[in-house]
Amino acid sequence: MANINVTIRMEEQLKKQADELFADFGLTLSSAITMFAKQAVREQRIPFEITRKDTTYASNIALNEVSEKLIEQNIEAYKELAK
Protein backbone atom coordinates (compact mmCIF):
# COMPACT_ATOMS: atom_id res chain seq x y z
CA MET A 1 0.00 0.00 0.00
CA ALA A 2 1.36 3.41 -0.95
CA ASN A 3 2.12 5.97 1.71
CA ILE A 4 1.17 9.61 1.45
CA ASN A 5 2.40 12.67 3.30
CA VAL A 6 0.04 14.27 5.79
CA THR A 7 0.73 17.71 7.19
CA ILE A 8 -0.54 18.72 10.61
CA ARG A 9 -0.14 21.92 12.58
CA MET A 10 0.57 22.08 16.29
CA GLU A 11 2.30 24.34 18.72
CA GLU A 12 6.07 24.03 18.69
CA GLN A 13 6.26 23.22 22.41
CA LEU A 14 3.62 20.49 22.05
CA LYS A 15 5.59 18.91 19.20
CA LYS A 16 8.77 18.91 21.28
CA GLN A 17 6.94 17.32 24.20
CA ALA A 18 5.29 14.74 21.94
CA ASP A 19 8.61 13.88 20.28
CA GLU A 20 10.15 13.34 23.71
CA LEU A 21 7.26 11.24 24.96
CA PHE A 22 7.06 9.03 21.88
CA ALA A 23 10.84 8.60 21.85
CA ASP A 24 10.48 7.11 25.34
CA PHE A 25 8.25 4.46 23.73
CA GLY A 26 10.66 3.97 20.82
CA LEU A 27 8.30 5.71 18.41
CA THR A 28 8.40 8.70 16.13
CA LEU A 29 5.59 11.24 16.08
CA SER A 30 4.62 9.91 12.65
CA SER A 31 4.45 6.29 13.81
CA ALA A 32 2.46 7.26 16.92
CA ILE A 33 -0.09 9.16 14.84
CA THR A 34 -0.33 6.24 12.41
CA MET A 35 -0.92 3.84 15.32
CA PHE A 36 -3.60 6.14 16.67
CA ALA A 37 -5.36 6.41 13.30
CA LYS A 38 -5.30 2.65 12.65
CA GLN A 39 -6.68 1.84 16.07
CA ALA A 40 -9.33 4.57 15.85
CA VAL A 41 -10.53 3.26 12.48
CA ARG A 42 -10.49 -0.33 13.73
CA GLU A 43 -12.48 0.48 16.89
CA GLN A 44 -14.50 3.40 15.50
CA ARG A 45 -13.64 5.49 18.58
CA ILE A 46 -10.78 7.31 20.29
CA PRO A 47 -8.92 4.13 21.06
CA PHE A 48 -6.37 4.17 23.81
CA GLU A 49 -4.34 5.92 26.46
CA ILE A 50 -0.56 5.69 26.74
CA THR A 51 1.36 6.80 29.79
CA ARG A 52 5.07 6.91 30.51
CA LYS A 53 5.19 5.00 33.75
CA ASP A 54 6.49 1.44 33.61
CA THR A 55 3.98 0.49 36.29
CA THR A 56 1.21 1.24 33.81
CA TYR A 57 2.66 -1.37 31.47
CA ALA A 58 2.64 -3.96 34.27
CA SER A 59 -0.91 -3.07 35.28
CA ASN A 60 -2.00 -3.24 31.63
CA ILE A 61 -0.62 -6.77 31.43
CA ALA A 62 -2.56 -7.73 34.56
CA LEU A 63 -5.68 -6.06 33.20
CA ASN A 64 -5.30 -7.91 29.89
CA GLU A 65 -4.99 -11.22 31.73
CA VAL A 66 -8.15 -10.56 33.72
CA SER A 67 -9.94 -9.43 30.55
CA GLU A 68 -8.94 -12.60 28.72
CA LYS A 69 -10.27 -14.75 31.58
CA LEU A 70 -13.57 -12.85 31.58
CA ILE A 71 -13.87 -13.23 27.81
CA GLU A 72 -13.27 -16.98 28.13
CA GLN A 73 -15.92 -17.20 30.86
CA ASN A 74 -18.38 -15.26 28.69
CA ILE A 75 -17.73 -17.52 25.72
CA GLU A 76 -18.45 -20.55 27.87
CA ALA A 77 -21.60 -18.93 29.24
CA TYR A 78 -22.82 -18.13 25.70
CA LYS A 79 -22.15 -21.72 24.64
CA GLU A 80 -24.28 -22.94 27.55
CA LEU A 81 -27.08 -20.56 26.62
CA ALA A 82 -26.95 -21.72 23.00
CA LYS A 83 -27.58 -25.36 23.94
C-alpha positions as CSV (number, residue, x, y, z in Angstrom):
1,M,0.0,0.0,0.0
2,A,1.4,3.4,-1.0
3,N,2.1,6.0,1.7
4,I,1.2,9.6,1.5
5,N,2.4,12.7,3.3
6,V,0.0,14.3,5.8
7,T,0.7,17.7,7.2
8,I,-0.5,18.7,10.6
9,R,-0.1,21.9,12.6
10,M,0.6,22.1,16.3
11,E,2.3,24.3,18.7
12,E,6.1,24.0,18.7
13,Q,6.3,23.2,22.4
14,L,3.6,20.5,22.1
15,K,5.6,18.9,19.2
16,K,8.8,18.9,21.3
17,Q,6.9,17.3,24.2
18,A,5.3,14.7,21.9
19,D,8.6,13.9,20.3
20,E,10.2,13.3,23.7
21,L,7.3,11.2,25.0
22,F,7.1,9.0,21.9
23,A,10.8,8.6,21.8
24,D,10.5,7.1,25.3
25,F,8.3,4.5,23.7
26,G,10.7,4.0,20.8
27,L,8.3,5.7,18.4
28,T,8.4,8.7,16.1
29,L,5.6,11.2,16.1
30,S,4.6,9.9,12.7
31,S,4.4,6.3,13.8
32,A,2.5,7.3,16.9
33,I,-0.1,9.2,14.8
34,T,-0.3,6.2,12.4
35,M,-0.9,3.8,15.3
36,F,-3.6,6.1,16.7
37,A,-5.4,6.4,13.3
38,K,-5.3,2.6,12.6
39,Q,-6.7,1.8,16.1
40,A,-9.3,4.6,15.9
41,V,-10.5,3.3,12.5
42,R,-10.5,-0.3,13.7
43,E,-12.5,0.5,16.9
44,Q,-14.5,3.4,15.5
45,R,-13.6,5.5,18.6
46,I,-10.8,7.3,20.3
47,P,-8.9,4.1,21.1
48,F,-6.4,4.2,23.8
49,E,-4.3,5.9,26.5
50,I,-0.6,5.7,26.7
51,T,1.4,6.8,29.8
52,R,5.1,6.9,30.5
53,K,5.2,5.0,33.7
54,D,6.5,1.4,33.6
55,T,4.0,0.5,36.3
56,T,1.2,1.2,33.8
57,Y,2.7,-1.4,31.5
58,A,2.6,-4.0,34.3
59,S,-0.9,-3.1,35.3
60,N,-2.0,-3.2,31.6
61,I,-0.6,-6.8,31.4
62,A,-2.6,-7.7,34.6
63,L,-5.7,-6.1,33.2
64,N,-5.3,-7.9,29.9
65,E,-5.0,-11.2,31.7
66,V,-8.2,-10.6,33.7
67,S,-9.9,-9.4,30.6
68,E,-8.9,-12.6,28.7
69,K,-10.3,-14.7,31.6
70,L,-13.6,-12.8,31.6
71,I,-13.9,-13.2,27.8
72,E,-13.3,-17.0,28.1
73,Q,-15.9,-17.2,30.9
74,N,-18.4,-15.3,28.7
75,I,-17.7,-17.5,25.7
76,E,-18.4,-20.6,27.9
77,A,-21.6,-18.9,29.2
78,Y,-22.8,-18.1,25.7
79,K,-22.2,-21.7,24.6
80,E,-24.3,-22.9,27.5
81,L,-27.1,-20.6,26.6
82,A,-27.0,-21.7,23.0
83,K,-27.6,-25.4,23.9
